[in-house]
């Protein structure tokens, strides 16, 4: 999800009073993804009709990692870009007019399209559910999948829409004032999930966006 | 960006950001459903004081693909032909709840006046003002040039590209906007025109001026952009001796087009007069990207409307 992770560069802005604790390390992230990959396969569809679509930015490398694991588990030798892609949702957000203009990211749909196939949406953090609503709208403009499932690395609760994840790496109870900070090797140079609690004082200006 | 009035207001990063968004828009337009919900609920007014079909339709298509509502207001048969001032027209549009105004006018500076007069608070897009600027046309030309001459490059400029712009530079807002934008993006621009169709003060423009088309084409440009001779603005005549002579000296004939390097492309902002500034078979040749420019126009205008309207920074911040 876009909202929970300002670019790593903003770390320096956090007040020194903010308290950061590690929730998942690199090994735990790897194990969670392995489990999710197997869950996706066991959910009954095999790999043939699967399409994994990552939601930029951090959903995209997660979808690629899942695709890699699924292909390995199934002995599938299709190129990975036929199994995984990306789905930009910028144009479908319902809060565009309240935030600075975002530069859209590319959408890459595997060549065979999504019609009649099972699409697994992949994102790093599930929070309000609004990103996923936008992703469902974006999918509708591209085709008509047989089914859509949702895999997330972290579910932090506080849903604002009737949306749930089918595959969750880690359920993470949080308060709204906390921030979940996901870092991935591909985008941030390291694999980690942290919770950042605002320190006393003015605090957590970045958190209020839903 | 608050308004989109002039290329001179942009820096290189902003220009490239608009081109990048236009690439994204182009990608969405190959989907089975091309309409995006991005600007649902917004109203875009096309305020056209001057005849224009393709620019108005292009803006209308762009706004509709983004789900905005479009109101077309053309001067003919409107209150403007009854003597209403620009100010009163602007106040009327403001009162009707326009969220953005796309304005085309025969008067240079009309868009700037609307944007900065205080009559209207909404973003203004310049769709051509007199002989001043036509910034979205320059953006779509740059977009088309980059797609052909730097294929696959979605983040760069036009560095090292040489573009020759030929014809009625004097009356051409397209030429002025293109000189500014293409040089901002790193291209080299050569203008070619009869001496009487070169504007005063052109020596201050960041480009080279030639009066001989064959001399310019001999340098092997990457792209040639032909301009329409704007007869409707040539009151009194005397700009060139005869049509035949203009066409012989400044028209892109089949022979001249054949002398271009194999990779060179030919552009024309339209509407074109076949057989006058450009030969019909050059306009239909594989190196012509004239029809593609029209498609690019919709993508670029979607991008401009997105950048102006999809954010509302001056609105009170939302509570959550």
Interface residues (C-beta under 8 A of the other chain):
Chain A: X88 X90 X91 X92 X95 X96 X97 X98 X99 X100 X101 X103 X104 X105 X106 X107 X137 X140 X141 X142 X143 X208 X209 X210
Chain B: X17 X20 X21 X24 X27 X28 X31 X32 X33 X34 X35 X36 X37 X38 X66 X306 X307 X309 X310 X311 X312 X313 X315 X317 X318 X319 X320
